[in-house]
Amino acid sequence: MSQKRIAKELAELVESPPEGIKVELADESDLYQWNVYMEGPEGSPFQNGKFLVKLKLPTEYPFKPPAVSFGTKIYHPNVTNDDKGSMCLGMLRPDEWKPSSKIAAVLQFARQLLVEPMPDDAVEGRIAEQYKNDRARYDELAKEWTRKYATA
């Protein structure tokens, strides 16, 4: 069941991807590992950046949520600042995940998070504090990191 659904969702995303998102398999022989190329949204400090987002689907998908992580370093309160780039998305928590959710919605939510971070649900507390208390400095650093790590 899961492979059929994954193949269908992948085909839909390749044929008509959400704005600013391109999807492909990380390895043609593995339906469960995807590379997602996400453009930084216009008007955000990530504008003009191209980010690699790794999506890993569990074999129990859609009953268990996918794991989403950034392969490109990004200065963001909801993404870990280490080489794992784990992303904190409420909808991906096991207690909030719904089997009816689609990967396209996950990717659109992840991209929207670049426009509107959720500092109260942060994995990087220092960056969240900065986002709330010194927005200009946050934007400056996010732009700097985007130039440094996310230019194609």
C-alpha positions, -999 to 999 in steps of 0.1 A, spaced: 0 0 0 27 25 10 48 21 -21 18 26 -44 8 58 -26 44 71 -25 48 65 -62 15 83 -69 25 113 -48 59 114 -63 45 114 -99 21 142 -90 49 163 -75 72 158 -104 44 166 -129 30 196 -112 52 207 -82 42 234 -58 57 268 -65 94 270 -58 98 233 -53 114 205 -74 113 169 -63 134 139 -74 144 105 -60 178 107 -42 184 72 -57 164 58 -85 162 24 -68 148 38 -35 113 52 -34 117 62 3 145 88 -1 138 121 -19 158 152 -27 137 183 -27 151 215 -41 134 245 -25 138 281 -36 139 307 -9 105 325 -10 104 360 -24 104 387 3 120 364 29 157 366 39 161 333 20 151 348 -14 175 338 -42 187 308 -22 183 272 -34 180 247 -6 184 210 -6 157 194 16 159 157 23 127 138 27 128 103 42 96 83 42 91 55 67 80 21 54 48 26 74 39 58 54 12 72 54 6 60 89 39 74 101 51 109 91 81 115 68 113 130 82 124 163 67 158 178 70 179 205 53 209 194 34 218 230 29 229 250 60 202 276 69 199 302 97 164 295 110 148 289 144 130 257 133 160 240 117 189 225 137 222 244 132 242 212 129 251 189 100 218 170 104 196 201 96 166 185 113 134 205 108 108 209 135 74 208 119 44 205 141 24 185 115 52 159 114 50 150 151 37 115 155 8 127 176 -2 154 151 4 135 118 -27 124 99 -25 96 73 -46 118 50 -18 144 49 1 146 16 38 152 10 30 182 -12 13 198 19 44 190 40 67 206 15 45 237 11 43 240 49 81 237 51 86 265 25 60 287 42 81 283 74 109 301 56 85 331 53 70 328 88 92 310 113 76 296 144 99 309 172 77 294 199 83 259 184 120 264 178 149 239 179 174 267 180 164 288 210 191 315 204 180 321 168 143 322 180 151 348 206 169 369 180 140 365 156 116 378 182 138 405 197 162 417 170 145 410 137 169 431 116 199 411 129 181 378 123 173 389 87 209 400 81 223 367 93 197 346 74 206 365 42 243 361 49 240 323 54 218 321 23 245 338 2 272 317 17 255 282 16 224 283 -7 235 299 -40 233 275 -68 
